[in-house]
Structures are given as structure tokens and as C-alpha cells.
Amino acid sequence: MMLECSEPSNQTPSDFPYFFTEDGHLCHRDTMKPYKFSFKLNDVHGTVREHLTLCRCITQHVCSILEKKLKLVKVHLDKRTQADSYSLGFVYTSPGALNHHGTLMVLIQDKGTVRCGVWSWRAVAREGLDRGSQIPYVRWALEKSCAVLLMNPNEGGLSPEEHVRLVWERLVSKSAAERITVVAHGYGGLAFVHLLCHQLEEIRQRVWAVALIDSSHNQWHQPLGAAGRDWLKAHSRTWILSTKPTNRPVGSLKAGCRTMSAGTQCHETAPAVCMEAVFRFFAKVMRPKAVPAAFGIITRSRSFRGSNPNREAGGTNDRNNNTP
């Protein structure tokens, strides 16, 4: 049975017996115990309804933090009227993001039931907001004076690939950003590479770095072409599930770029675990390259004369003074 967070539920978030603590963990209102996933074989529909309500509660709580604490702005992708029943969805941006002349960081989550601002609502339920939401990425970007745009590929009437392309064409490509960085998780990586296949020249001019986290893309199964593969190899890095420590090199034939360990074997928490490595990668790519200092060839005679310009003249004068 497919779980959709946008579907109506008989249980409202206010009836849900769990709440978020100050440190971002989900606890029961009465027992204060953390949320524990369960599956009732004799009530499958009841289990689905509970998980649906959980998904909606987490999504609403994350959106509340994005809007009220981090001051992000919801931008609708279509001009709707009350008579419209079809929506293209929305994204979140920091205030003035499209007019910001510095760095714009774009986040693209995985395919499925995750909504804007969330990497994995299951990870949020198990381990808290810092492990399953995009909030830590947003805070880091704002602290570094970067603008942010959070895509929302699982809401609205479009496929993830169509959503990413629409957001790029309507918003990102028209922004004033001098540098664009992208973080893509799971199917979000495939959606970005799909965009690269269709907007190669524009992306080559605008995007500085791409972090692909346990990405579903495949450079050989998507029509990148040689130029696209070369660009991906030069400007991206991918982190895959591995038992190795975070950011250790790992071999991979399909990635098409430098491949590192995510430091975990859990797909849902991979963005949180390798977040610091992602930001170090961005900082390295955007660091101004040192310009070699100009230098000339100095001979011994030039160096000698330059160190004491009056020595030769003084010697001549001495000789002249000793001349009878």
C-alpha cells in the first residue's frame, strides 16, 4: 500500500500523541518515550494511517521551523485561483534568494513521500530533526551568508525530473547568483543529471559544485554524452553507503566522478552523516585559486650591482684619488 503524505487522514496532527522536544526528537506526550515504529498484521490499514499521520506531523513541524525560525519563504510554481484544482507545487527559498549575488545552494531530496525540507521523515521519527531533515543544511548556508532553495519534487502534478527542470527554468536560472551549488539525495541525483542532459551549457556556466549522496543516477544509462560526463567528473563528488569512515575514497564504476564513503550504510541518514564532508568539498571548490607570483631571472652581476649601487662608483673614486 502506497503511503502519500498529501492524502487526507482521519487522525489530525493535534490528535497524534507525540511531540517534538526542544532538541528535535519525537517523544510521546505521556510517557516521554521516543517514537517506535510498529506494524500490526491484524490492522494493516490502521498502521498505514498512523504512518501517514506521522509523516504529515513531521512535514508540518519542519515547515513551521523553516518559515517561523529560519524565515524561509514559500514560492508557488503556478499562479492558482480558487477554481484551480491542479497545482505544480511550491519550493522554499531564503528571503531575496533569487536576487542574491553570492552563492545559492539548492537541495533536492529523494523520491517518495518526503516533502520540502525533509531528507527522510522516518529518520526524523527515529533519530531527530538533525538526522532526517534539511534544517542543518539550511542553517549552515545562512550562517555562511549563502542563499538557499529547497526543491519539492514529490508534491504537485509533476515527476521529480519535471519538477527539477521547471524550478531550474523558472527560478534558479534567472537568479543573480554568481555561484550555484547542489546537494542531491537518492533519486534527486538522477533528476539533476536528467537536467544536466537537457541544460548542459547553462549548467556549465552557473553550477560550481554538485554533491551526490547515495545517488540513483547512472552516467551510462542517462544520455549525458562525453561533454556531460566530463563536466560531471570535474565538478561533482558522490558519497555512497559504505562501512569505511566518512569521506574515505571508495571505488565505483557508475558514479562517473570521485567517489567517497558516506560513513554509514543507512540511505536515510546519509545526508546528515556526510554533511561536514559536503561542505568541505564546496569550500574547496569555491576557494579562490592562488595566482603565481611574477618573478624575473636575476644574474649574479645584476644582484651584486643592485645590492650596493655606490660600491663600483666608490671604488673608482678611490682609484682616482690615489692617482698622482
Secondary structure as UniProt FT lines:
FT   TURN            5..6
FT   HELIX           13..15
FT   STRAND          18..20
FT   TURN            22..23
FT   STRAND          26..28
FT   TURN            29..31
FT   TURN            41..42
FT   HELIX           44..64
FT   HELIX           65..69
FT   STRAND          73..76
FT   TURN            82..83
FT   STRAND          90..93
FT   TURN            95..96
FT   HELIX           97..99
FT   STRAND          103..108
FT   TURN            116..117
FT   HELIX           121..127
FT   HELIX           129..132
FT   HELIX           135..143
FT   TURN            144..145
FT   STRAND          147..150
FT   TURN            153..154
FT   HELIX           160..170
FT   HELIX           172..174
FT   STRAND          179..185
FT   HELIX           187..198
FT   HELIX           200..206
FT   STRAND          207..213
FT   TURN            219..223
FT   HELIX           225..235
FT   STRAND          236..240
FT   TURN            246..247
FT   STRAND          258..261
FT   TURN            267..269
FT   HELIX           270..273
FT   HELIX           275..286
FT   HELIX           300..307
FT   TURN            309..310
FT   HELIX           311..322
//
